[in-house]
Each structure stands twice: as structure tokens, then as C-alpha cells.
Amino acid sequence: MALASCIQSTLDGAVLIDVEVLPGSKRQGIIGFNQWRGKLTVAVRAEARNGMANQAVVHVMATSLSLSTSKMHVVSGAKSRIKKVRIEGVHSDHLIEKITTLVEG
């Protein structure tokens, strides 16, 4: 399964990314792609309490992808490790290129 499988474009021009979150990690960042689940793996230091991990996911992804946090938010999976993140104002091909560079080094 390819990285592009976790990224979908919406009719209104936004992009949805399927994410698997690793809360309470020692390091933060986009650390890989889980081929079995078809999800982008994001590690955050924040614990999964009171929405702190959700905020950390948005911050880590925005920083890693050089995007604004105001254009990104969690749309599903607020109380789960499996989330869907919506990003506005960016094309899916551009995101795939950036994420591939991060994951493959």
C-alpha cells in the first residue's frame, strides 16, 4: 500500500489524511507510514488527555510540513489513536511529495 492511499482530496479543495498517533513518545514528528493500516504515523510527546495529543498532532504536522496550524484540524478520532486530519489550502500532490521526503529521509 502506498503513502498516497492515506491522503484524499475533498470536493471543497481540502485534503484529508488518515493518521495513526503514538502519544507519550520520546520524540515528535512524522515517523513513517504504516502499510498494514494505510495510515501516516505521527509521534507526539503529549499524553492522550484533555485533547492535548490532538493539539500536538496538529502542531507537529504543521511544523513538519511547513503549514499553518490554523488551516489544519482533527475532524474524526478525537478520542482514538486513529484520526483523520483536514488540511485546507494545499494540494494533495504537494503533501505526498513533502511527506515522502520526510518518511524516506
Summary of the structure (lengths in Angstrom):
residues: 105
radius of gyration: 12.4
end to end distance: 18.8
largest distance: 37.3
contacts: 309
relative contact order: 0.24
helix: 32%
strand: 31%
